Every structure is written in C-alpha cells, then in structure tokens.
Amino acid sequence: MPIIQNQQQDIQPFRIDRARLQVTLPCAYAGCLMAMAYGWGPTMAIAANNLVRYLLGARATALAEPLINQIGIGWTGMVIAGIWNAGSPLLWAMFHWGYDWRKNRR
C-alpha cells in the first residue's frame, strides 16, 4: 500500500492482522520449542539443585534454633562467621588457580 505524506489515507484495505501475525506466528512457535526444550533439559537440574538447597537450608535452620537457645544469638553469629571464615581459603584458591585447574582438566 503506497504511503502519501501529509494526507489522511483510508487503510481499510490494509491487512493489519496479517502484518502483525507475520511477526507473531514465528515467535509463538519459537516460544513453544523453547518451552519444550526447557521442560526436558535444564528443569531436572534446577529441581535437583533446589531440592538440595532447600534441604540444606532446612537442616541449617533446624540446627540454628537449638544453638541460639544454648549460646545466644550473638555467639551463634560468631560461629557462623567463623565457619565462613574457615571456608574462605577455598574461595581464594579458586580465585588464583581455578582457571589453570579448568584448563588442565581439559
């Protein structure tokens, strides 16, 4: 349909539905394919990851309450900070040598 500048036009014969669906239909089918791929692929890993995280979180909560009742919340915070501090050398090792470890593993 030719466009005439600065003049009102009748767009009745223009197929707006067809113009919009030319873009929408491929995206809709691509979305369906992506949903199927996601459903069969990463969701199992994500579900397993969430299960482990939530079980560990529940265990930590179950252990924290008696510890708080026994030594107080301030000292419980000190224990948690100590555990994080004790594990930090592993993070520094990963920071310094992680790339080399990955490269050597290949």
GUBA-924194 format. One record per atom (N, C-alpha, C): residue in one letter; x, y, z. Coordinates in Angstrom, 3 decimals. Layout:
+---------+----------+----------+----------+
: residuo :       px :       py :       pz :
+---------+----------+----------+----------+
:       a :        X :        Y :        Z :
...
+---------+----------+----------+----------+
//
This chain:
+---------+----------+----------+----------+
: residuo :       px :       py :       pz :
+---------+----------+----------+----------+
:       m :    0.849 :   -1.170 :    0.000 :
:       m :    0.000 :    0.000 :    0.000 :
:       m :    0.898 :    1.238 :    0.000 :
:       p :    0.737 :    2.092 :   -0.973 :
:       p :    1.587 :    3.288 :   -1.028 :
:       p :    1.218 :    4.282 :    0.071 :
:       i :    2.235 :    4.942 :    0.613 :
:       i :    2.059 :    5.945 :    1.659 :
:       i :    2.182 :    7.325 :    1.022 :
:       i :    1.201 :    8.167 :    1.257 :
:       i :    1.238 :    9.545 :    0.746 :
:       i :    1.471 :   10.453 :    1.942 :
:       q :    2.557 :   11.212 :    1.921 :
:       q :    2.919 :   12.095 :    3.016 :
:       q :    1.898 :   13.212 :    3.185 :
:       n :    1.636 :   13.576 :    4.449 :
:       n :    0.767 :   14.702 :    4.810 :
:       n :   -0.648 :   14.602 :    4.240 :
:       q :   -1.142 :   13.410 :    4.107 :
:       q :   -2.511 :   13.232 :    3.616 :
:       q :   -3.133 :   12.048 :    4.347 :
:       q :   -4.348 :   12.248 :    4.846 :
:       q :   -5.037 :   11.160 :    5.535 :
:       q :   -5.449 :   10.119 :    4.509 :
:       q :   -5.200 :    8.849 :    4.848 :
:       q :   -5.484 :    7.779 :    3.904 :
:       q :   -6.465 :    6.790 :    4.514 :
:       d :   -7.186 :    6.132 :    3.675 :
:       d :   -8.080 :    5.061 :    4.108 :
:       d :   -7.266 :    3.770 :    4.142 :
:       i :   -7.105 :    3.198 :    5.327 :
:       i :   -6.302 :    1.973 :    5.444 :
:       i :   -7.185 :    0.737 :    5.544 :
:       q :   -8.446 :    0.864 :    5.140 :
:       q :   -9.375 :   -0.252 :    5.167 :
:       q :   -8.842 :   -1.459 :    4.412 :
:       p :   -8.278 :   -1.300 :    3.223 :
:       p :   -7.797 :   -2.486 :    2.507 :
:       p :   -6.503 :   -3.077 :    3.087 :
:       f :   -5.835 :   -2.355 :    4.018 :
:       f :   -4.579 :   -2.853 :    4.582 :
:       f :   -4.865 :   -3.975 :    5.574 :
:       r :   -4.194 :   -5.100 :    5.413 :
:       r :   -4.419 :   -6.271 :    6.268 :
:       r :   -3.550 :   -6.176 :    7.515 :
:       i :   -4.014 :   -5.412 :    8.516 :
:       i :   -3.237 :   -5.203 :    9.746 :
:       i :   -3.049 :   -6.520 :   10.499 :
:       d :   -4.081 :   -7.371 :   10.480 :
:       d :   -3.963 :   -8.654 :   11.166 :
:       d :   -2.858 :   -9.505 :   10.552 :
:       r :   -2.780 :   -9.495 :    9.238 :
:       r :   -1.745 :  -10.272 :    8.559 :
:       r :   -0.346 :   -9.717 :    8.843 :
:       a :   -0.218 :   -8.396 :    8.861 :
:       a :    1.075 :   -7.764 :    9.133 :
:       a :    1.547 :   -8.093 :   10.553 :
:       r :    0.639 :   -8.081 :   11.514 :
:       r :    1.035 :   -8.393 :   12.890 :
:       r :    1.342 :   -9.866 :   13.070 :
:       l :    0.551 :  -10.719 :   12.440 :
:       l :    0.762 :  -12.156 :   12.601 :
:       l :    2.013 :  -12.653 :   11.890 :
:       q :    2.493 :  -11.938 :   10.888 :
:       q :    3.744 :  -12.336 :   10.237 :
:       q :    4.901 :  -12.322 :   11.211 :
:       v :    4.836 :  -11.449 :   12.204 :
:       v :    5.878 :  -11.374 :   13.222 :
:       v :    5.544 :  -12.282 :   14.398 :
:       t :    4.260 :  -12.370 :   14.739 :
:       t :    3.846 :  -13.087 :   15.942 :
:       t :    3.940 :  -14.602 :   15.797 :
:       l :    3.507 :  -15.139 :   14.653 :
:       l :    3.469 :  -16.595 :   14.490 :
:       l :    4.836 :  -17.262 :   14.640 :
:       p :    5.886 :  -16.778 :   13.982 :
:       p :    7.193 :  -17.408 :   14.193 :
:       p :    7.653 :  -17.330 :   15.662 :
:       c :    7.371 :  -16.199 :   16.304 :
:       c :    7.754 :  -16.064 :   17.716 :
:       c :    6.970 :  -17.031 :   18.598 :
:       a :    5.695 :  -17.231 :   18.287 :
:       a :    4.877 :  -18.156 :   19.074 :
:       a :    5.412 :  -19.579 :   18.953 :
:       y :    5.755 :  -20.001 :   17.725 :
:       y :    6.294 :  -21.346 :   17.547 :
:       y :    7.688 :  -21.489 :   18.167 :
:       a :    8.491 :  -20.456 :   18.068 :
:       a :    9.811 :  -20.499 :   18.708 :
:       a :    9.662 :  -20.599 :   20.229 :
:       g :    8.683 :  -19.883 :   20.769 :
:       g :    8.427 :  -19.971 :   22.208 :
:       g :    8.003 :  -21.368 :   22.621 :
:       c :    7.171 :  -22.016 :   21.798 :
:       c :    6.761 :  -23.400 :   22.090 :
:       c :    7.963 :  -24.339 :   22.090 :
:       l :    8.826 :  -24.185 :   21.105 :
:       l :   10.024 :  -25.034 :   21.032 :
:       l :   10.931 :  -24.814 :   22.240 :
:       m :   11.089 :  -23.561 :   22.627 :
:       m :   11.935 :  -23.266 :   23.780 :
:       m :   11.337 :  -23.843 :   25.062 :
:       a :   10.016 :  -23.773 :   25.211 :
:       a :    9.367 :  -24.331 :   26.392 :
:       a :    9.556 :  -25.843 :   26.451 :
:       m :    9.472 :  -26.505 :   25.291 :
:       m :    9.692 :  -27.953 :   25.274 :
:       m :   11.135 :  -28.297 :   25.626 :
:       a :   12.074 :  -27.573 :   25.047 :
:       a :   13.487 :  -27.832 :   25.336 :
:       a :   13.783 :  -27.575 :   26.805 :
:       y :   13.252 :  -26.505 :   27.344 :
:       y :   13.476 :  -26.185 :   28.750 :
:       y :   12.838 :  -27.242 :   29.643 :
:       g :   11.658 :  -27.700 :   29.265 :
:       g :   10.959 :  -28.690 :   30.073 :
:       g :   11.703 :  -30.010 :   30.164 :
:       w :   12.354 :  -30.406 :   29.074 :
:       w :   13.059 :  -31.683 :   29.088 :
:       w :   14.512 :  -31.555 :   29.531 :
:       g :   15.089 :  -30.379 :   29.442 :
:       g :   16.514 :  -30.240 :   29.722 :
:       g :   16.825 :  -29.691 :   31.094 :
:       p :   16.954 :  -28.350 :   31.279 :
:       p :   17.502 :  -27.748 :   32.487 :
:       p :   16.632 :  -27.916 :   33.720 :
:       t :   15.282 :  -28.218 :   33.539 :
:       t :   14.399 :  -28.252 :   34.705 :
:       t :   14.786 :  -29.342 :   35.681 :
:       m :   15.277 :  -30.470 :   35.175 :
:       m :   15.683 :  -31.551 :   36.085 :
:       m :   16.864 :  -31.105 :   36.944 :
:       a :   17.811 :  -30.434 :   36.335 :
:       a :   18.966 :  -29.947 :   37.090 :
:       a :   18.540 :  -28.883 :   38.091 :
:       i :   17.640 :  -28.012 :   37.683 :
:       i :   17.174 :  -26.956 :   38.577 :
:       i :   16.397 :  -27.549 :   39.737 :
:       a :   15.561 :  -28.553 :   39.457 :
:       a :   14.792 :  -29.194 :   40.530 :
:       a :   15.717 :  -29.874 :   41.531 :
:       a :   16.734 :  -30.556 :   41.040 :
:       a :   17.683 :  -31.216 :   41.944 :
:       a :   18.454 :  -30.180 :   42.759 :
:       n :   18.849 :  -29.093 :   42.113 :
:       n :   19.555 :  -28.022 :   42.807 :
:       n :   18.685 :  -27.428 :   43.904 :
:       n :   17.427 :  -27.134 :   43.590 :
:       n :   16.528 :  -26.571 :   44.601 :
:       n :   16.285 :  -27.539 :   45.741 :
:       l :   16.142 :  -28.824 :   45.438 :
:       l :   15.923 :  -29.815 :   46.483 :
:       l :   17.089 :  -29.838 :   47.463 :
:       v :   18.295 :  -29.866 :   46.941 :
:       v :   19.472 :  -29.889 :   47.815 :
:       v :   19.585 :  -28.597 :   48.610 :
:       r :   19.386 :  -27.459 :   47.962 :
:       r :   19.487 :  -26.178 :   48.671 :
:       r :   18.464 :  -26.072 :   49.785 :
:       y :   17.223 :  -26.458 :   49.490 :
:       y :   16.182 :  -26.317 :   50.498 :
:       y :   16.362 :  -27.308 :   51.642 :
:       l :   16.829 :  -28.518 :   51.312 :
:       l :   17.095 :  -29.478 :   52.395 :
:       l :   18.231 :  -28.998 :   53.291 :
:       l :   19.300 :  -28.457 :   52.674 :
:       l :   20.394 :  -27.928 :   53.488 :
:       l :   19.949 :  -26.708 :   54.283 :
:       g :   19.117 :  -25.868 :   53.674 :
:       g :   18.593 :  -24.702 :   54.385 :
:       g :   17.723 :  -25.107 :   55.565 :
:       a :   16.898 :  -26.141 :   55.364 :
:       a :   16.054 :  -26.626 :   56.462 :
:       a :   16.906 :  -27.224 :   57.574 :
:       r :   17.947 :  -27.942 :   57.204 :
:       r :   18.830 :  -28.529 :   58.211 :
:       r :   19.559 :  -27.442 :   58.999 :
:       a :   20.039 :  -26.418 :   58.287 :
:       a :   20.739 :  -25.326 :   58.972 :
:       a :   19.806 :  -24.595 :   59.921 :
:       t :   18.562 :  -24.389 :   59.500 :
:       t :   17.592 :  -23.737 :   60.380 :
:       t :   17.291 :  -24.605 :   61.589 :
:       a :   17.152 :  -25.910 :   61.369 :
:       a :   16.872 :  -26.816 :   62.480 :
:       a :   18.034 :  -26.865 :   63.465 :
:       l :   19.261 :  -26.702 :   62.980 :
:       l :   20.422 :  -26.708 :   63.873 :
:       l :   20.638 :  -25.352 :   64.542 :
:       a :   20.230 :  -24.285 :   63.879 :
:       a :   20.488 :  -22.948 :   64.410 :
:       a :   19.632 :  -22.637 :   65.630 :
:       e :   18.378 :  -23.069 :   65.647 :
:       e :   17.500 :  -22.714 :   66.765 :
:       e :   17.992 :  -23.258 :   68.097 :
:       p :   18.358 :  -24.542 :   68.195 :
:       p :   18.891 :  -25.016 :   69.481 :
:       p :   20.206 :  -24.326 :   69.860 :
:       l :   21.032 :  -24.019 :   68.843 :
:       l :   22.292 :  -23.329 :   69.116 :
:       l :   22.030 :  -21.933 :   69.661 :
:       i :   21.062 :  -21.226 :   69.081 :
:       i :   20.700 :  -19.898 :   69.587 :
:       i :   20.178 :  -19.995 :   71.008 :
:       n :   19.349 :  -20.991 :   71.271 :
:       n :   18.808 :  -21.162 :   72.625 :
:       n :   19.904 :  -21.486 :   73.638 :
:       q :   20.938 :  -22.167 :   73.194 :
:       q :   22.002 :  -22.591 :   74.110 :
:       q :   23.056 :  -21.509 :   74.339 :
:       i :   23.539 :  -20.861 :   73.254 :
:       i :   24.641 :  -19.907 :   73.450 :
:       i :   24.256 :  -18.464 :   73.150 :
:       g :   23.042 :  -18.235 :   72.645 :
:       g :   22.602 :  -16.879 :   72.345 :
:       g :   22.818 :  -16.524 :   70.888 :
:       i :   22.097 :  -15.525 :   70.448 :
:       i :   22.146 :  -15.166 :   69.025 :
:       i :   23.478 :  -14.507 :   68.648 :
:       g :   24.069 :  -13.750 :   69.550 :
:       g :   25.354 :  -13.102 :   69.254 :
:       g :   26.456 :  -14.111 :   69.014 :
:       w :   26.550 :  -15.106 :   69.892 :
:       w :   27.590 :  -16.120 :   69.729 :
:       w :   27.290 :  -17.044 :   68.544 :
:       t :   26.011 :  -17.247 :   68.256 :
:       t :   25.669 :  -18.034 :   67.063 :
:       t :   26.150 :  -17.322 :   65.805 :
:       g :   25.991 :  -15.997 :   65.773 :
:       g :   26.527 :  -15.224 :   64.657 :
:       g :   28.035 :  -15.355 :   64.555 :
:       m :   28.704 :  -15.394 :   65.710 :
:       m :   30.165 :  -15.570 :   65.705 :
:       m :   30.546 :  -16.946 :   65.148 :
:       v :   29.790 :  -17.984 :   65.501 :
:       v :   30.071 :  -19.335 :   64.997 :
:       v :   29.891 :  -19.372 :   63.480 :
:       i :   28.794 :  -18.773 :   62.988 :
:       i :   28.556 :  -18.760 :   61.542 :
:       i :   29.653 :  -17.988 :   60.817 :
:       a :   30.048 :  -16.843 :   61.370 :
:       a :   31.133 :  -16.068 :   60.763 :
:       a :   32.435 :  -16.856 :   60.760 :
:       g :   32.678 :  -17.616 :   61.822 :
:       g :   33.880 :  -18.454 :   61.882 :
:       g :   33.878 :  -19.538 :   60.823 :
:       i :   32.706 :  -20.141 :   60.599 :
:       i :   32.606 :  -21.183 :   59.563 :
:       i :   32.862 :  -20.578 :   58.184 :
:       w :   32.271 :  -19.396 :   57.918 :
:       w :   32.519 :  -18.726 :   56.643 :
:       w :   33.990 :  -18.378 :   56.487 :
:       n :   34.594 :  -17.889 :   57.540 :
:       n :   35.995 :  -17.508 :   57.502 :
:       n :   36.887 :  -18.724 :   57.275 :
:       a :   36.544 :  -19.837 :   57.906 :
:       a :   37.333 :  -21.057 :   57.731 :
:       a :   37.246 :  -21.573 :   56.299 :
:       g :   36.127 :  -21.349 :   55.622 :
:       g :   35.965 :  -21.812 :   54.244 :
:       g :   36.505 :  -20.854 :   53.206 :
:       s :   36.854 :  -19.642 :   53.608 :
:       s :   37.297 :  -18.641 :   52.632 :
:       s :   38.592 :  -18.985 :   51.898 :
:       p :   39.535 :  -19.718 :   52.478 :
:       p :   40.713 :  -20.086 :   51.677 :
:       p :   40.370 :  -20.878 :   50.417 :
:       l :   39.279 :  -21.637 :   50.457 :
:       l :   38.862 :  -22.353 :   49.254 :
:       l :   38.462 :  -21.379 :   48.150 :
:       l :   37.806 :  -20.287 :   48.531 :
:       l :   37.438 :  -19.277 :   47.544 :
:       l :   38.670 :  -18.594 :   46.959 :
:       w :   39.639 :  -18.298 :   47.822 :
:       w :   40.875 :  -17.674 :   47.325 :
:       w :   41.654 :  -18.626 :   46.415 :
:       a :   41.657 :  -19.909 :   46.749 :
:       a :   42.326 :  -20.891 :   45.891 :
:       a :   41.659 :  -20.927 :   44.520 :
:       m :   40.334 :  -20.907 :   44.522 :
:       m :   39.601 :  -20.882 :   43.260 :
:       m :   39.898 :  -19.606 :   42.476 :
:       f :   39.999 :  -18.492 :   43.183 :
:       f :   40.293 :  -17.201 :   42.559 :
:       f :   41.650 :  -17.231 :   41.865 :
:       h :   42.643 :  -17.807 :   42.517 :
:       h :   44.013 :  -17.800 :   41.972 :
:       h :   44.270 :  -18.915 :   40.963 :
:       w :   43.801 :  -20.110 :   41.250 :
:       w :   44.182 :  -21.268 :   40.431 :
:       w :   43.033 :  -21.916 :   39.680 :
:       g :   41.825 :  -21.392 :   39.799 :
:       g :   40.665 :  -22.024 :   39.170 :
:       g :   40.774 :  -22.144 :   37.666 :
:       y :   41.250 :  -21.090 :   37.013 :
:       y :   41.378 :  -21.127 :   35.561 :
:       y :   42.379 :  -22.201 :   35.139 :
:       d :   43.508 :  -22.275 :   35.825 :
:       d :   44.517 :  -23.286 :   35.483 :
:       d :   43.980 :  -24.690 :   35.727 :
:       w :   43.225 :  -24.883 :   36.797 :
:       w :   42.650 :  -26.202 :   37.070 :
:       w :   41.694 :  -26.625 :   35.959 :
:       r :   40.856 :  -25.679 :   35.508 :
:       r :   39.924 :  -25.982 :   34.430 :
:       r :   40.670 :  -26.287 :   33.137 :
:       k :   41.716 :  -25.501 :   32.855 :
:       k :   42.489 :  -25.687 :   31.636 :
:       k :   43.191 :  -27.035 :   31.666 :
:       n :   43.779 :  -27.416 :   32.783 :
:       n :   44.474 :  -28.711 :   32.893 :
:       n :   43.516 :  -29.876 :   32.840 :
:       r :   42.287 :  -29.661 :   33.276 :
:       r :   41.309 :  -30.748 :   33.283 :
:       r :   40.899 :  -31.134 :   31.872 :
:       r :   40.927 :  -30.163 :   30.942 :
:       r :   40.577 :  -30.466 :   29.546 :
:       r :   41.654 :  -31.304 :   28.934 :
+---------+----------+----------+----------+
//
